């Protein structure tokens, strides 16, 4: 296990921590694979826990999306397709674990971090929450249909379109009012573990069946082809412009090509 993604047990609860505070816990490809491996072990029973907490190191971020430098080796639309398929696989594994999952969120929860939080069953956030996908302002890529369907389920179609088009980030008062966040706490990690202690005493088969039934309802609405949309963005000149601008701390000048 990489030091950039930590796992520990607290009693019968597992805790995953995104541990790159210097980079606002931006997630590398290796970290995604470590997350997938943990989820697989929970689902196949080789890691026996009753609940799972996900959190980020430090006060500033849960996870601020995928590490942008990871995209520097993208040279064709196929790279974008492979990345989004990897995201769908990893997020699908997290969404499918049979135990309750709780996201303990401080600060930025954006891009890939927001997608991970959306897969969790319960979200607890501190006052400095900022949730969203500012990709129309920063990178010029797009979400897969599977990812979009999670956001539509959580936020509704109108708000999902609005935050994607404007790159606006949702803050705590709004997040509470629309039930994106289930509750707030000055110590979200502590509160998440407190909640998991209670969940450990609930009927595990009932919880697993409830989670899986709801997942199937959502998944049935996301069986749509979206490769053309991913190729349109990741294969564009604008994607290169956005990535270069981000890495050089400049404002991108979009070409529409």
C-alpha angles and dihedrals in degrees: 000000000000120000085234091067114038128194128191139158122239102189106301093341124092121215125204117192125191099219111194101101092159087063096038086259093293107182123243125206090253090055091053089052091048089052090050091050093052092048091050091052091050092050096046092046098243088115107049112202133138100216140009130219123196121197144152131242118253133008102284107064148016087199128322098212131269117337102264095216087065088073095059092091093055108115105157141028088259089068090058092047091050091048094051091046089052090050091050090050096048095043090045090055091050093047090050101052107122096225126077114272123206126191113211103199132195122173123325116031101170142145110345089005091057090047090053093048089050089058092056121095096226131023124202117184141185125230094268095062116145113179130182152076111273092179095125087063100038120023109008096226128121143226125256118249089252091056092044091053091057091052093047089050092051102036107018125248096275096053092041091055092045096053092044093049096043099033087227117161120224114234129205103272092053092041090056094045093054094039093243083129118040096205143345130236138172085226105036095172093052091047091048091056091046089054092046090055087061093044090054088071096052122100104276096207092050092051093046093048092047092050094046094046092053091045090054092051091054094041092053089063094049101059093112132122114254105158091109091057093048092048090048091059106030092043093051133106087233092063090058090045092051095047094047092046092050094049091047093044094241134130111258119238103214120217100188089233 
